[in-house]
């Protein structure tokens, strides 16, 4: 494809098929097609071929969007023949030597000398391979697309007219020849396309890197033996090995070994994460320093990497409203230019009465007025932004999000609490013990909680192990959901009856709470946290504070959102105490507590009715409806599938700093798209009158047209240098 008119031609052909919906991306030269079952891939390929283009099915093994080998040899041929053509045609110092050599050869062969100068025929002969062989793909597409004219139509008509006129003018000695224009324009077009294609490959490098991250081979452990096999042989439930420095083959859970894992390729996080038995790991992340044995939980197209890749690739098949506007303009632009070229020729011929002086301005107008830059303006910028975003753990689901990020004079940020502002993990925040050593207390509490799988029990056991506790023998263990656990623990030669649970539940088996115990419980509740009482032999010996902590960057990210003009509101189903504490700790201006899932949608609509542009960030099933209702939405990558499915942006790096970066990236991308479109329009507004005036050589027009496309691509490549914001923690 060469311009946005090509996009319109291919989309039109595909969309005319019954039940087919197609979106063509100029930057990646791909089409995203939804078709009924009775239409197969070959039908779609044949349809594309029928309008003059080639196509093949994009697959996991064939994800190289753009290739240049054929373009490379055509460019080499064009350089080899076009340079002597231009030298002979434009510089009179070459005329006499060329004439002398040709006359000498003709005389030696006893062939009659032509009446017209031989140098002209030599130039015509040298230009023919450039125009007809190197430029054949352009003519093929251009002439097939006469009914739906595109850039190739303009170039084809322009170069063939220049070549044909040159043959006629030189044979009849009726005017100047323009073969240097035909060869030069084709040379500049091929140079421009080659450089443009290379630039587009650079633009899509991050996306191709993402698609190729997956392991190709894996060390599978079966019946005690290690088998090196293709990744396709790995199935759910298989045990496989990841050695230091290797990429983890697929998503799974560690069953043996400890190590640090580098998640930067998937989430953009720079710090490695420590993993141990029971820790879930993601495929394509790098195992740094320990040998791990992992049980495969998701393989093939179900892995996290496959899901991310699918979202990024599908996003390229979507179009922003601003891109659709550019496509509509381009679809009528080319026919308009052909009409203007004919009008230019007629006006010049009427005014001058000379064919020679009338042909050149018309050819120049055809060559310079190409909508190539217009067609590249949006898709190339979004391609670069998508790739850079994926590197930073930000998945832009649709180009429309770029314009959404700029909308709204009164932006409002609505935040879910658990898993969005906070870590979403239960943590032991403090322990206040009464008349008992902390180490012994953790050993006894850890012993009994080690029998339970409850998240609170896991948190207590983890802390006990971290502080070097030794577990005792447990008997008579009982678990009472919603209340707590009970049992007898043999520790240090003594037997203790242990109760652990909420203050209300434990009160039934405890000899009343002393004033200092009640004070500790009330203090924890005032902070919006949950108190857990540990009772030994009927006496309350400790109060454990558990809760969900704000993420390390939440407060700084909220401040950055406010700097960008957002008002922030915490919307949660938690109590007023818990909501108030988290809002205060995170710097959130206000909060709405005890909000049911269905009420979150009402909150979104309430702010919308007040004239606010609403950005919603969440992660759970209970957030999905609100995310869908918001003007713009983001879902944490650790969240549920239902939340991710409806969100405009997925934050694989599940932090609010990533949300800040996504807004910054979206706004910068939209700014670059507007710069690209401004340049594309200015170029044509300035270039068309100059071409029609006859003050520009057609060959230079070809160079200017190629340069305009390169400027758009180069401007878009600035997005590769986008850096995440540095927030003070």
Secondary structure, DSSP 8 states (H G I E B T S, - for coil): --SHHHHHHHHHHHHTSTT-EEEEETTTTEEEEE--TTS-HHHHHHHHHHTT-------SS-------HHHHHHHHHHHHHHHHHHHHHH-THHHHHHHHHHHHHHHHTT----SS-HHHHHHHHHHHIIIIIITHHHHHHHHHTSTT--HHHHHHHHHHHHHHHHHHHHHHT-S---HHHHHHHHHHHHHHHHHHHHHHHHHTHHHHHHHT-S-SEEEEEETTEEEEEEGGG--TT-EEEE-TT-B--SEEEEEE--EEEE-HHHH---S-EEE-TT-EE-TT-EE-SS-EEEEEEE-GGGSHHHHHHHHHHHHHT---HHHHHHHHHHHHHHHHHHHHHHHHHHHHHHHH--HHHHHHHHHHHHHH--THHHHHHHHHHHHHHHHHHHHTTEEE--THHHHHTT--SSEEEEE-IIIIIB-SS-EEEEEEESSS-HHHHHHHHHHHHTT---HHHHHHHHHHHHTT----EEEEEEEETTTEEEEEEEETTEEEEEEEE-HHHHGGGSS---HHHHHHHHHHHHTT-EEEEEEETTEEEEEEEEE--B-TTHHHHHHHHHHTT-EEEEE-SS-HHHHHHHHHHHT-SEEE-S--HHHHHHHHHHHHHTT-EEEEEE-SGGGHHHHHHSSEEEEETTS-HHHHHH-SEEESS-SHHHHHHHHHHHHHHHHHHHHHHHHHHHHHHHHHHHHHHT-S-HHHHHHHHHHHHHHHHHHHGGGGG--------
